[in-house]
Amino acid sequence: PVFAGMKGSAIENFSCVIYNVSLMNCTWQAGRDAPEDTQYFLYWQYSRYDDAMECELYIKDENDRNMGCRFQNVTIQTAVDAYFLVNGSSNESLIQFYDKYIKLYKIEKLMPPSDITVNCDEIKNDCIIQWQRPQISHSNKDKCFKYEIIIKYK
């Protein structure tokens, strides 16, 4: 059957975020009914035509159980759904797998703008604020960005 394995043994609360342009963090929680000795393994592929890769750097909890993964050099391809699969093993029972498709650009957390400069002219009573747009891995379009400036007078 598709969902072979003990009910409630698959991971829960799986989520990933891409930050600093090319780093990705994925985390999850153990299935609420998973045996104590369950160990989880994450595999992912950019698209169905790519090879699946296992996580190279697991984030472990105090019981040495894999509860997340850190990835480096992730490139975002806009139209593609990346595929994630977390399966598990235990000496007590079969563990259900969990899988999910994610559009990577939707989970990217942008860096703040850089090189912010403020030049005020007291005579004209105005200020010019300039900045560099945040680095983003999958687009060079300035029109994608909206900015909000909050000014507090002291």
ABEGO torsion letter per residue (X at the ends): XABBEBBGABBBGBBBBBBGGABBBBBBBBBAABBAABBBBBBBBABAABBBBBBABBBBBAAGBBAEBBBBGBBBBAABBBBBBBBBBBAABBBBBBBBBBBAAAABBBBBBBGBBBBBBAAAGBBBBBBBBBBBAABABAAABBBBBBBBBX
